[in-house]
């Protein structure tokens, strides 16, 4: 299929749809959890974390259906890279400001 995006094609969604979609679901779930942790996670009680991750897992099923033909996983990778660069830059800024205050 020419309309399948890169990562689903890499995971073999066209050749073995059942296994490929399960693999795509887990890839999208891992990427969504990583994006959540890098960009949005706050310190919450255990039950609230369970609810958030359960809802995240439920909505990743919808993203998986879209992800077969649209570049959902690729977009999540780009978002993950942008948030990682942002976190690294903020860490260096905090260290720089902390060093100026102590001097």
N, CA, C and O atoms as CSV, one atom per row, in Angstrom:
chain,resi,resn,atom,element,x,y,z
A,1,UNK,N,N,0.839,-1.184,0.000
A,1,UNK,CA,C,0.000,0.000,0.000
A,1,UNK,C,C,0.881,1.245,0.000
A,1,UNK,O,O,1.806,1.363,0.804
A,2,UNK,N,N,0.592,2.144,-0.886
A,2,UNK,CA,C,1.366,3.375,-0.981
A,2,UNK,C,C,0.890,4.425,0.003
A,2,UNK,O,O,1.632,5.363,0.294
A,3,UNK,N,N,-0.317,4.301,0.524
A,3,UNK,CA,C,-0.849,5.342,1.396
A,3,UNK,C,C,-0.453,5.162,2.856
A,3,UNK,O,O,-0.776,6.015,3.683
A,4,UNK,N,N,0.231,4.083,3.193
A,4,UNK,CA,C,0.672,3.870,4.572
A,4,UNK,C,C,1.905,4.722,4.831
A,4,UNK,O,O,2.806,4.789,3.995
A,5,UNK,N,N,1.945,5.377,5.998
A,5,UNK,CA,C,3.093,6.214,6.330
A,5,UNK,C,C,4.297,5.351,6.718
A,5,UNK,O,O,4.201,4.125,6.751
A,6,UNK,N,N,5.430,5.999,7.012
A,6,UNK,CA,C,6.705,5.305,7.145
A,6,UNK,C,C,6.738,4.303,8.302
A,6,UNK,O,O,7.075,3.137,8.094
A,7,UNK,N,N,6.400,4.732,9.496
A,7,UNK,CA,C,6.528,3.838,10.665
A,7,UNK,C,C,5.557,2.658,10.592
A,7,UNK,O,O,5.975,1.534,10.870
A,8,UNK,N,N,4.275,2.851,10.232
A,8,UNK,CA,C,3.434,1.655,10.063
A,8,UNK,C,C,3.948,0.722,8.978
A,8,UNK,O,O,3.831,-0.497,9.103
A,9,UNK,N,N,4.508,1.272,7.929
A,9,UNK,CA,C,5.099,0.439,6.885
A,9,UNK,C,C,6.299,-0.327,7.442
A,9,UNK,O,O,6.503,-1.496,7.115
A,10,UNK,N,N,7.091,0.340,8.284
A,10,UNK,CA,C,8.244,-0.294,8.917
A,10,UNK,C,C,7.812,-1.419,9.862
A,10,UNK,O,O,8.496,-2.436,9.978
A,11,UNK,N,N,6.682,-1.232,10.529
A,11,UNK,CA,C,6.177,-2.239,11.467
A,11,UNK,C,C,5.399,-3.357,10.782
A,11,UNK,O,O,5.001,-4.320,11.437
A,12,UNK,N,N,5.179,-3.245,9.484
A,12,UNK,CA,C,4.534,-4.308,8.727
A,12,UNK,C,C,3.027,-4.339,8.839
A,12,UNK,O,O,2.427,-5.413,8.870
A,13,UNK,N,N,2.406,-3.169,8.900
A,13,UNK,CA,C,0.946,-3.117,8.994
A,13,UNK,C,C,0.305,-3.678,7.732
A,13,UNK,O,O,-0.752,-4.304,7.811
A,14,UNK,N,N,0.915,-3.471,6.578
A,14,UNK,CA,C,0.339,-3.954,5.322
A,14,UNK,C,C,0.475,-5.474,5.188
A,14,UNK,O,O,-0.432,-6.131,4.676
A,15,UNK,N,N,1.598,-6.038,5.643
A,15,UNK,CA,C,1.838,-7.471,5.491
A,15,UNK,C,C,1.082,-8.293,6.527
A,15,UNK,O,O,0.459,-9.298,6.186
A,16,UNK,N,N,1.130,-7.884,7.766
A,16,UNK,CA,C,0.463,-8.588,8.863
A,16,UNK,C,C,-0.317,-7.544,9.663
A,16,UNK,O,O,0.208,-7.002,10.636
A,17,UNK,N,N,-1.556,-7.255,9.274
A,17,UNK,CA,C,-2.287,-6.143,9.885
A,17,UNK,C,C,-2.506,-6.276,11.390
A,17,UNK,O,O,-2.407,-5.282,12.109
A,18,UNK,N,N,-2.799,-7.464,11.878
A,18,UNK,CA,C,-3.099,-7.616,13.304
A,18,UNK,C,C,-1.858,-7.333,14.150
A,18,UNK,O,O,-1.910,-6.504,15.059
A,19,UNK,N,N,-0.764,-7.997,13.869
A,19,UNK,CA,C,0.470,-7.779,14.625
A,19,UNK,C,C,0.989,-6.361,14.398
A,19,UNK,O,O,1.451,-5.714,15.338
A,20,UNK,N,N,0.918,-5.878,13.168
A,20,UNK,CA,C,1.397,-4.541,12.858
A,20,UNK,C,C,0.649,-3.459,13.611
A,20,UNK,O,O,1.253,-2.496,14.084
A,21,UNK,N,N,-0.668,-3.612,13.726
A,21,UNK,CA,C,-1.455,-2.617,14.456
A,21,UNK,C,C,-1.174,-2.673,15.954
A,21,UNK,O,O,-1.154,-1.637,16.618
A,22,UNK,N,N,-0.958,-3.873,16.493
A,22,UNK,CA,C,-0.579,-3.962,17.902
A,22,UNK,C,C,0.776,-3.289,18.140
A,22,UNK,O,O,0.943,-2.547,19.108
A,23,UNK,N,N,1.734,-3.549,17.260
A,23,UNK,CA,C,3.038,-2.908,17.387
A,23,UNK,C,C,2.933,-1.392,17.247
A,23,UNK,O,O,3.577,-0.646,17.986
A,24,UNK,N,N,2.121,-0.946,16.299
A,24,UNK,CA,C,1.913,0.485,16.114
A,24,UNK,C,C,1.261,1.095,17.341
A,24,UNK,O,O,1.618,2.205,17.738
A,25,UNK,N,N,0.308,0.393,17.952
A,25,UNK,CA,C,-0.325,0.879,19.176
A,25,UNK,C,C,0.706,1.067,20.283
A,25,UNK,O,O,0.708,2.098,20.957
A,26,UNK,N,N,1.581,0.083,20.479
A,26,UNK,CA,C,2.571,0.189,21.547
A,26,UNK,C,C,3.595,1.278,21.259
A,26,UNK,O,O,4.046,1.953,22.184
A,27,UNK,N,N,3.969,1.465,20.006
A,27,UNK,CA,C,4.891,2.547,19.652
A,27,UNK,C,C,4.239,3.892,19.934
A,27,UNK,O,O,4.864,4.775,20.522
A,28,UNK,N,N,2.992,4.053,19.520
A,28,UNK,CA,C,2.285,5.319,19.759
A,28,UNK,C,C,2.068,5.531,21.253
A,28,UNK,O,O,2.192,6.657,21.734
A,29,UNK,N,N,1.748,4.481,21.992
A,29,UNK,CA,C,1.558,4.603,23.433
A,29,UNK,C,C,2.850,5.031,24.129
A,29,UNK,O,O,2.828,5.917,24.983
A,30,UNK,N,N,3.961,4.418,23.774
A,30,UNK,CA,C,5.246,4.783,24.381
A,30,UNK,C,C,5.610,6.225,24.043
A,30,UNK,O,O,6.087,6.964,24.904
A,31,UNK,N,N,5.387,6.627,22.793
A,31,UNK,CA,C,5.693,8.001,22.405
A,31,UNK,C,C,4.779,8.994,23.117
A,31,UNK,O,O,5.234,10.062,23.526
A,32,UNK,N,N,3.500,8.662,23.272
A,32,UNK,CA,C,2.574,9.552,23.980
A,32,UNK,C,C,2.951,9.684,25.453
A,32,UNK,O,O,2.899,10.781,26.009
A,33,UNK,N,N,3.325,8.592,26.078
A,33,UNK,CA,C,3.752,8.649,27.485
A,33,UNK,C,C,5.010,9.494,27.616
A,33,UNK,O,O,5.127,10.294,28.545
A,34,UNK,N,N,5.949,9.326,26.697
A,34,UNK,CA,C,7.176,10.124,26.751
A,34,UNK,C,C,6.883,11.612,26.546
A,34,UNK,O,O,7.457,12.456,27.234
A,35,UNK,N,N,6.001,11.935,25.612
A,35,UNK,CA,C,5.620,13.331,25.387
A,35,UNK,C,C,4.914,13.887,26.619
A,35,UNK,O,O,5.167,15.025,27.015
A,36,UNK,N,N,4.044,13.108,27.221
A,36,UNK,CA,C,3.357,13.547,28.433
A,36,UNK,C,C,4.356,13.814,29.553
A,36,UNK,O,O,4.269,14.836,30.233
A,37,UNK,N,N,5.295,12.909,29.744
A,37,UNK,CA,C,6.266,13.080,30.821
A,37,UNK,C,C,7.174,14.282,30.587
A,37,UNK,O,O,7.495,15.005,31.530
A,38,UNK,N,N,7.588,14.502,29.352
A,38,UNK,CA,C,8.474,15.627,29.071
A,38,UNK,C,C,7.771,16.976,29.095
A,38,UNK,O,O,8.363,17.983,29.485
A,39,UNK,N,N,6.515,16.997,28.681
A,39,UNK,CA,C,5.886,18.287,28.514
A,39,UNK,C,C,4.804,18.655,29.497
A,39,UNK,O,O,4.572,19.841,29.732
A,40,UNK,N,N,4.131,17.677,30.083
A,40,UNK,CA,C,2.925,18.016,30.815
A,40,UNK,C,C,2.820,17.412,32.202
A,40,UNK,O,O,1.948,17.821,32.969
A,41,UNK,N,N,3.655,16.473,32.552
A,41,UNK,CA,C,3.500,15.736,33.803
A,41,UNK,C,C,3.785,16.630,35.006
A,41,UNK,O,O,4.741,17.406,35.024
A,42,UNK,N,N,2.939,16.495,35.989
A,42,UNK,CA,C,3.111,17.146,37.279
A,42,UNK,C,C,3.116,16.055,38.345
A,42,UNK,O,O,2.721,14.917,38.092
A,43,UNK,N,N,3.564,16.419,39.524
A,43,UNK,CA,C,3.548,15.480,40.639
A,43,UNK,C,C,2.107,15.330,41.109
A,43,UNK,O,O,1.521,16.269,41.647
A,44,UNK,N,N,1.535,14.137,40.902
A,44,UNK,CA,C,0.142,13.868,41.251
A,44,UNK,C,C,0.052,12.637,42.143
A,44,UNK,O,O,0.969,11.817,42.175
A,45,UNK,N,N,-1.058,12.512,42.867
A,45,UNK,CA,C,-1.279,11.284,43.643
A,45,UNK,C,C,-1.419,10.067,42.720
A,45,UNK,O,O,-1.677,10.203,41.524
A,46,UNK,N,N,-1.247,8.906,43.289
A,46,UNK,CA,C,-1.231,7.664,42.528
A,46,UNK,C,C,-2.519,7.433,41.743
A,46,UNK,O,O,-2.462,7.066,40.569
A,47,UNK,N,N,-3.678,7.640,42.366
A,47,UNK,CA,C,-4.945,7.370,41.688
A,47,UNK,C,C,-5.139,8.306,40.493
A,47,UNK,O,O,-5.658,7.881,39.460
A,48,UNK,N,N,-4.738,9.548,40.614
A,48,UNK,CA,C,-4.855,10.473,39.489
A,48,UNK,C,C,-3.914,10.059,38.357
A,48,UNK,O,O,-4.272,10.172,37.185
A,49,UNK,N,N,-2.728,9.588,38.693
A,49,UNK,CA,C,-1.812,9.091,37.665
A,49,UNK,C,C,-2.396,7.870,36.945
A,49,UNK,O,O,-2.263,7.747,35.728
A,50,UNK,N,N,-3.027,6.989,37.676
A,50,UNK,CA,C,-3.637,5.807,37.073
A,50,UNK,C,C,-4.734,6.223,36.099
A,50,UNK,O,O,-4.834,5.676,35.001
A,51,UNK,N,N,-5.556,7.191,36.500
A,51,UNK,CA,C,-6.626,7.670,35.623
A,51,UNK,C,C,-6.038,8.314,34.372
A,51,UNK,O,O,-6.520,8.071,33.265
A,52,UNK,N,N,-5.012,9.125,34.537
A,52,UNK,CA,C,-4.401,9.803,33.386
A,52,UNK,C,C,-3.809,8.790,32.417
A,52,UNK,O,O,-4.026,8.896,31.211
A,53,UNK,N,N,-3.071,7.820,32.918
A,53,UNK,CA,C,-2.462,6.833,32.027
A,53,UNK,C,C,-3.502,5.913,31.395
A,53,UNK,O,O,-3.320,5.464,30.263
A,54,UNK,N,N,-4.586,5.627,32.107
A,54,UNK,CA,C,-5.659,4.811,31.514
A,54,UNK,C,C,-6.334,5.572,30.373
A,54,UNK,O,O,-6.599,5.000,29.316
A,55,UNK,N,N,-6.609,6.844,30.581
A,55,UNK,CA,C,-7.195,7.650,29.506
A,55,UNK,C,C,-6.226,7.809,28.344
A,55,UNK,O,O,-6.633,7.791,27.183
A,56,UNK,N,N,-4.957,7.963,28.653
A,56,UNK,CA,C,-3.946,8.067,27.602
A,56,UNK,C,C,-3.900,6.788,26.772
A,56,UNK,O,O,-3.814,6.843,25.546
A,57,UNK,N,N,-3.958,5.644,27.437
A,57,UNK,CA,C,-3.961,4.366,26.716
A,57,UNK,C,C,-5.229,4.201,25.886
A,57,UNK,O,O,-5.181,3.651,24.785
A,58,UNK,N,N,-6.359,4.671,26.401
A,58,UNK,CA,C,-7.608,4.555,25.654
A,58,UNK,C,C,-7.588,5.433,24.403
A,58,UNK,O,O,-8.008,5.000,23.330
A,59,UNK,N,N,-7.106,6.651,24.541
A,59,UNK,CA,C,-7.092,7.546,23.389
A,59,UNK,C,C,-5.990,7.198,22.392
A,59,UNK,O,O,-6.038,7.632,21.241
A,60,UNK,N,N,-5.012,6.431,22.817
A,60,UNK,CA,C,-3.985,5.974,21.872
A,60,UNK,C,C,-4.557,4.963,20.883
A,60,UNK,O,O,-4.008,4.790,19.795
A,61,UNK,N,N,-5.653,4.292,21.246
A,61,UNK,CA,C,-6.280,3.399,20.274
A,61,UNK,C,C,-6.835,4.196,19.095
A,61,UNK,O,O,-6.745,3.755,17.949
A,62,UNK,N,N,-7.405,5.362,19.371
A,62,UNK,CA,C,-7.906,6.219,18.293
A,62,UNK,C,C,-6.740,6.709,17.443
A,62,UNK,O,O,-6.812,6.709,16.214
A,63,UNK,N,N,-5.663,7.126,18.108
A,63,UNK,CA,C,-4.487,7.576,17.368
A,63,UNK,C,C,-3.889,6.461,16.519
A,63,UNK,O,O,-3.313,6.727,15.465
A,64,UNK,N,N,-4.020,5.227,16.965
A,64,UNK,CA,C,-3.488,4.103,16.202
A,64,UNK,C,C,-4.248,3.925,14.888
A,64,UNK,O,O,-3.644,3.651,13.851
A,65,UNK,N,N,-5.557,4.079,14.931
A,65,UNK,CA,C,-6.327,3.961,13.686
A,65,UNK,C,C,-5.960,5.075,12.711
A,65,UNK,O,O,-5.839,4.842,11.508
A,66,UNK,N,N,-5.782,6.288,13.238
A,66,UNK,CA,C,-5.334,7.380,12.371
A,66,UNK,C,C,-3.888,7.161,11.929
A,66,UNK,O,O,-3.513,7.514,10.811
A,67,UNK,N,N,-3.087,6.583,12.808
A,67,UNK,CA,C,-1.666,6.415,12.552
A,67,UNK,C,C,-1.325,5.435,11.463
A,67,UNK,O,O,-0.185,5.412,10.999
A,68,UNK,N,N,-2.266,4.628,11.039
A,68,UNK,CA,C,-1.988,3.684,9.958
A,68,UNK,C,C,-1.780,4.420,8.639
A,68,UNK,O,O,-0.959,4.005,7.821
A,69,UNK,N,N,-2.508,5.496,8.430
A,69,UNK,CA,C,-2.419,6.208,7.154
A,69,UNK,C,C,-1.904,7.633,7.283
A,69,UNK,O,O,-1.487,8.228,6.289
A,70,UNK,N,N,-1.925,8.186,8.476
A,70,UNK,CA,C,-1.412,9.533,8.712
A,70,UNK,C,C,-0.132,9.443,9.537
A,70,UNK,O,O,0.052,8.466,10.262
A,71,UNK,N,N,0.747,10.417,9.451
A,71,UNK,CA,C,2.030,10.345,10.173
A,71,UNK,C,C,1.915,10.723,11.651
A,71,UNK,O,O,2.526,11.694,12.098
A,72,UNK,N,N,1.139,9.961,12.398
A,72,UNK,CA,C,0.946,10.234,13.821
A,72,UNK,C,C,2.217,9.917,14.609
A,72,UNK,O,O,2.672,10.744,15.399
A,73,UNK,N,N,2.787,8.748,14.407
A,73,UNK,CA,C,3.995,8.365,15.144
A,73,UNK,C,C,5.160,9.286,14.783
A,73,UNK,O,O,5.960,9.647,15.647
A,74,UNK,N,N,5.254,9.662,13.525
A,74,UNK,CA,C,6.319,10.567,13.108
A,74,UNK,C,C,6.148,11.937,13.751
A,74,UNK,O,O,7.127,12.564,14.155
A,75,UNK,N,N,4.911,12.398,13.845
A,75,UNK,CA,C,4.635,13.672,14.509
A,75,UNK,C,C,4.969,13.616,15.986
A,75,UNK,O,O,5.494,14.581,16.543
A,76,UNK,N,N,4.668,12.492,16.628
A,76,UNK,CA,C,5.009,12.334,18.040
A,76,UNK,C,C,6.516,12.324,18.254
A,76,UNK,O,O,7.002,12.831,19.265
A,77,UNK,N,N,7.255,11.753,17.317
A,77,UNK,CA,C,8.718,11.768,17.423
A,77,UNK,C,C,9.241,13.190,17.321
A,77,UNK,O,O,10.145,13.572,18.063
A,78,UNK,N,N,8.685,13.975,16.415
A,78,UNK,CA,C,9.105,15.374,16.276
A,78,UNK,C,C,8.774,16.154,17.546
A,78,UNK,O,O,9.602,16.922,18.037
A,79,UNK,N,N,7.566,15.961,18.080
A,79,UNK,CA,C,7.181,16.630,19.326
A,79,UNK,C,C,8.111,16.230,20.457
A,79,UNK,O,O,8.518,17.073,21.256
A,80,UNK,N,N,8.449,14.954,20.530
A,80,UNK,CA,C,9.352,14.456,21.566
A,80,UNK,C,C,10.725,15.106,21.450
A,80,UNK,O,O,11.313,15.489,22.461
A,81,UNK,N,N,11.234,15.232,20.247
A,81,UNK,CA,C,12.538,15.866,20.052
A,81,UNK,C,C,12.500,17.346,20.441
A,81,UNK,O,O,13.429,17.842,21.079
A,82,UNK,N,N,11.441,18.046,20.064
A,82,UNK,CA,C,11.320,19.463,20.413
A,82,UNK,C,C,11.239,19.640,21.923
A,82,UNK,O,O,11.888,20.530,22.472
A,83,UNK,N,N,10.456,18.812,22.602
A,83,UNK,CA,C,10.351,18.915,24.057
A,83,UNK,C,C,11.657,18.537,24.747
A,83,UNK,O,O,12.009,19.120,25.772
A,84,UNK,N,N,12.368,17.577,24.195
A,84,UNK,CA,C,13.658,17.194,24.777
A,84,UNK,C,C,14.654,18.332,24.657
A,84,UNK,O,O,15.374,18.624,25.611
A,85,UNK,N,N,14.709,18.977,23.502
A,85,UNK,CA,C,15.610,20.127,23.325
A,85,UNK,C,C,15.215,21.250,24.275
A,85,UNK,O,O,16.079,21.893,24.872
A,86,UNK,N,N,13.914,21.490,24.418
A,86,UNK,CA,C,13.437,22.530,25.330
A,86,UNK,C,C,13.843,22.232,26.770
A,86,UNK,O,O,14.315,23.123,27.477
A,87,UNK,N,N,13.666,20.993,27.209
A,87,UNK,CA,C,14.032,20.616,28.578
A,87,UNK,C,C,15.537,20.760,28.808
A,87,UNK,O,O,15.961,21.221,29.867
A,88,UNK,N,N,16.336,20.372,27.829
A,88,UNK,CA,C,17.787,20.484,27.968
A,88,UNK,C,C,18.195,21.951,28.063
A,88,UNK,O,O,19.018,22.318,28.902
A,89,UNK,N,N,17.619,22.787,27.204
A,89,UNK,CA,C,17.938,24.218,27.244
A,89,UNK,C,C,17.504,24.848,28.558
A,89,UNK,O,O,18.228,25.674,29.114
A,90,UNK,N,N,16.335,24.471,29.062
A,90,UNK,CA,C,15.867,25.012,30.338
A,90,UNK,C,C,16.773,24.569,31.487
A,90,UNK,O,O,17.019,25.331,32.422
A,91,UNK,N,N,17.264,23.341,31.410
A,91,UNK,CA,C,18.172,22.853,32.453
A,91,UNK,C,C,19.452,23.671,32.470
A,91,UNK,O,O,19.946,24.034,33.538
A,92,UNK,N,N,19.999,23.966,31.275
A,92,UNK,CA,C,21.199,24.793,31.210
A,92,UNK,C,C,20.927,26.217,31.662
A,92,UNK,O,O,21.790,26.833,32.287
A,93,UNK,N,N,19.760,26.753,31.365
A,93,UNK,CA,C,19.405,28.100,31.805
A,93,UNK,C,C,19.299,28.167,33.323
A,93,UNK,O,O,19.765,29.128,33.935
A,94,UNK,N,N,18.685,27.148,33.937
A,94,UNK,CA,C,18.583,27.121,35.395
A,94,UNK,C,C,19.959,27.021,36.032
A,94,UNK,O,O,20.216,27.668,37.047
A,95,UNK,N,N,20.849,26.220,35.453
A,95,UNK,CA,C,22.197,26.114,35.986
A,95,UNK,C,C,22.934,27.440,35.842
A,95,UNK,O,O,23.662,27.848,36.748
A,96,UNK,N,N,22.753,28.104,34.727
A,96,UNK,CA,C,23.400,29.391,34.477
A,96,UNK,C,C,22.884,30.443,35.465
A,96,UNK,O,O,23.678,31.192,36.035
A,97,UNK,N,N,21.574,30.508,35.671
A,97,UNK,CA,C,21.002,31.461,36.606
A,97,UNK,C,C,21.411,31.128,38.038
A,97,UNK,O,O,21.674,32.030,38.833
A,98,UNK,N,N,21.464,29.854,38.365
A,98,UNK,CA,C,21.861,29.436,39.705
A,98,UNK,C,C,23.321,29.810,39.966
A,98,UNK,O,O,23.671,30.199,41.081
A,99,UNK,N,N,24.162,29.696,38.957
A,99,UNK,CA,C,25.564,30.068,39.097
A,99,UNK,C,C,25.742,31.573,39.263
A,99,UNK,O,O,26.639,32.008,39.986
A,100,UNK,N,N,24.901,32.377,38.606
A,100,UNK,CA,C,24.990,33.823,38.737
A,100,UNK,C,C,24.509,34.293,40.094
A,100,UNK,O,O,25.032,35.275,40.622
A,101,UNK,N,N,23.527,33.621,40.673
A,101,UNK,CA,C,22.984,34.007,41.968
A,101,UNK,C,C,23.991,33.692,43.059
A,101,UNK,O,O,24.143,34.487,43.987
A,102,UNK,N,N,24.685,32.560,42.985
A,102,UNK,CA,C,25.638,32.162,44.012
A,102,UNK,C,C,26.922,32.968,43.947
A,102,UNK,O,O,27.615,33.075,44.959
A,103,UNK,N,N,27.265,33.532,42.818
A,103,UNK,CA,C,28.524,34.284,42.675
A,103,UNK,C,C,28.505,35.578,43.421
A,103,UNK,O,O,29.488,36.319,43.397
